[in-house]
Amino acid sequence: MPSRKKTTMFASAFLTCACSFVTICVVLATQHWMSSEVRFSGTNSSATVSLTYGLFSGTCEQFVDAGLQVSESTFQVADNLKSTKTKSLVVAIIVILVLSLLSSLLSSGFTCTNAVSNPYQTFLGPIGVYTWNSTCGILTLLAMILFPVNVEEHSLSVELARGCFSFLQTHIGSAHTYGYSYWLMLLIIFQNAASLFIIYMYDHARYSKKKEQERPIENAPKDVILF
């Protein structure tokens, strides 16, 4: 059976890993990644399309000229994307977050196993926790980078707006606000860093105790050496 200290620290790490897993599920499921105001001009009028969307679905509504509003409608992100680049990046972000979800699940399993037992295999111990937590954090950071690239460089919001209202003409400007679903990924990175820190503190304390028990003979008292 593991010591009480080990159980406490790995149980704490398990809680952070489990919270990370839940947070990734929320990020994938919600559509509050981006809110955009996309402006278009035509021959006789101008229009503004308001969008709120995530990785799978969103809502859009149009305001024409002096505030005339077209009824709000929902859309599927994949159905509104015609460009291969934008669609590929959306799919890539989804795949990355799913891999991050699996990494978080494995990390939760490893920390739970160490909280209740002492695995014989080295990889099932702290090394495994380091590996899967680091993987989850890096993948989440990558998703955080790719999404703004898709919005800013590949005009994701503009393409989605045209998918909602096909008669829109010249794009003249956009304003973007990143929603809570996007910023929750920072929380995921923080949770993985917290888990890594907890396991590092345990590993460091165990290493220090082991070195203390294996002090070289030159550190022993002189009378012991003479004896």
Order of alpha helices (4+ residues) and beta strands (2+ residues): alpha-beta-beta-beta-beta-alpha-alpha-alpha-alpha-beta-alpha-alpha
